[in-house]
Amino acid sequence: MIKVVIFDNKQVIASIHPDPEEDVRVAWAQEGPDCKGWCVFKETGELLYVVDKDGVFELLIRAALNHLDLNGVGTGFCKNGTMFPGLYLLGFKDGENGLSVNIKEFFKPCGGCN
């Protein structure tokens, strides 16, 4: 089973992201001893980049957005064009900050779900 942990420890973050700012976080996906990938994001809602080693892009985005939602952030956004194809598939829309999504709407159950 893949487990995702959100890191806020600067030393841990600095090991994979140069010069981490105060509000930078990492969603880290791991299965047993194997790292499956990570997503670097900011507490402001900005998704910076994803390193996907095993098809966990959506899982990492969902984990980051869930963390942001629990911390009262209303909008997730991304300016990194390399992430756009995957984010479009998840429902992100063009906006003034690149692509964005209303986090509450993102996690709203679909109309056909029971």
NUVEXMAR-126569 format. One record per residue: residue in one letter; x, y, z of N, C-alpha, C in turn. Coordinates in steps of 0.2 Angstrom, whole numbers, plus 2048, in hexadecimal, padded with zeros to 3 digits. Layout:
<pts>
AXYZXYZXYZ ...
</pts>
This chain:
<pts>
M8047FA800800800800804806800 I80380B7FC8078117FB804816801 K80981980480781E80A80A824808 V80682A80980983080780983480E V80F83780F81183B815812842813 I81084781681184E815817850819 F81C85381682285581A82285D81B D82385F82182486682282B868825 N82F86382683686382983B866823 K83E86C82584286F82084886B81E Q84B86782285186382184F85D81C V84985A81D847855819845858812 I84285E81284086180B846863807 A84B86680B851868808855862805 S85485C8078578568048558557FC I84F8587FB84C8567F484A85D7F0 H84A8637F48488697F184D86E7F3 P8508727EF8558777F085287D7F4 D85587F7F98538867FC84B8867FE P849881802842881803840887807 E83A88A80583889080983488D80F E83289281382E89081982888C818 D82488E81281E88B81181E88580C V82488380B82487D80682387680A R81F87280781E86B80981F866804 V82086080682185A80281C855803 A8188537FE81484D7FF8188477FC W81A84280081E83D7FF81B8367FE A81B8337F981882C7F881D8267F9 Q81B8227FD81F81C7FE81C8167FF E81E8107FC81C80A7FD821805800 G8218038068267FF80982C804809 P832801807838805807839809800 D8348097FC83580C7F58318137F5 C8358187F383281E7F282E81E7EB K8288207EB8248207E48248277E1 G82682C7E58268337E28248387E7 W82483E7E58228447EA82084A7E6 C81C84E7EA8198547E781C85A7EC V81F85F7E98218657ED81C86A7EC F81986D7F18148727F18158777F7 K81187D7F68118827FB80B8827FF E80B88480580588580980088B806 T80388E8017FE8937FE7FA8907F9 G7FB88A7F77F78867F27FB8857EC E8018877EB8048867E580887F7E5 L80687B7E08098757DE8108767DA L8158757DD81C8777D981E8727D4 Y81E86B7D68208667D281F85F7D5 V81F85A7D081E8537D282384F7CF V82684B7D382B8467D182783F7D2 D82583C7CC8218367CC8258307CA K82782C7CE82B8267CC8278207CB D8208207CC81C81A7CC81581B7CB G8138207C780C8217C58088247CB V80B8287CF80782B7D58068327D5 F8068357CF80483C7CE7FE83E7D1 E7F883B7CF7F283C7D27F283C7DA L7F58367DC7F58357E47F883B7E7 L7FE83D7E48028437E77FE8497E7 I7FB84B7E17F78517E17F18517E6 R7EE84B7E67E884B7EB7EB84C7F2 A7F08497F47F38497FB7F58517FC A7F88547F77FA85B7F87F485F7F9 L7EF85E7F57E88627F57E58617FC N7E585A7FE7E18598047E585C80A H7EB85C80A7EF86080F7ED86880F L7ED86A8097EB8718097E487380B D7DF86E8097D886F80B7D886F813 L7DB86A8167DB86A81D7DE870821 N7E287481D7E587A8207E288081D G7DC87F81B7D88858197D9888812 V7DD88580E7DF8888077D9887803 G7D688C7FF7D188A7FB7D28897F4 T7D888B7F17DA88A7EA7E18877EA G7E18817E57E887F7E47EA8817DD F7F08837DB7F28857D57F98837D3 C7FA8837CD8018817CA8038867C4 K8098887C480C88C7BF8118877BB N8128817BD81787D7BA8148797B4 G81587B7AE8128797A88138717A7 T81886E7A98198677A98148637AC M8118667B180C8627B58058637B2 F8048687AD7FD86A7AB7F98647A8 P7FC85F7A47F885A7A17F58567A6 G7F98547AB7F68507B17F18547B5 L7F285A7B67ED85E7BA7E785F7B6 Y7E78607AF7E18617AB7DD85B7AC L7E08557AC7DC84F7AD7D984E7B4 L7DB8527B97D88527C07D38577C1 G7D285B7BB7CD8617BC7D08687BD F7D68697BD7D986F7BE7D78737B7 K7D687A7B87D487E7B37D98847B2 D7D98877AC7DD88C7AB7DB8927AF G7E08967B27DF89B7B67E48A07B6 E7E48A57BA7E98AB7BA7F08A87BC N7F08A37C17F68A17C37F889A7C0 G7F78997B97F88937B67F288F7B6 L7F28897B97EC8857BA7EA8857C2 S7E38857C37E18857CA7DB8817CB V7D987F7D17D487B7D37D187D7D9 N7CA87E7DA7C787F7E17C88787E4 I7CB8787EA7CD8727EE7C686F7F0 K7C28737F37BB8707F57B886D7F0 E7B78707EA7B486D7E47B88667E2 F7BE8667E27C28617E07C185B7E4 F7BF85B7EA7BE8567EF7B68547F0 K7B28587EC7AB8577EC7A98507E9 P7A584C7EC7A38467E97A08477E2 C7A18437DD79D8447D77968427D7 G7928457D378B8447D378883D7D2 G78C8397CF78A8327CE78D82D7D3 C7918307D879382B7DD78E82A7E3 N78E8247E678A8237EB78D8247F2 
</pts>
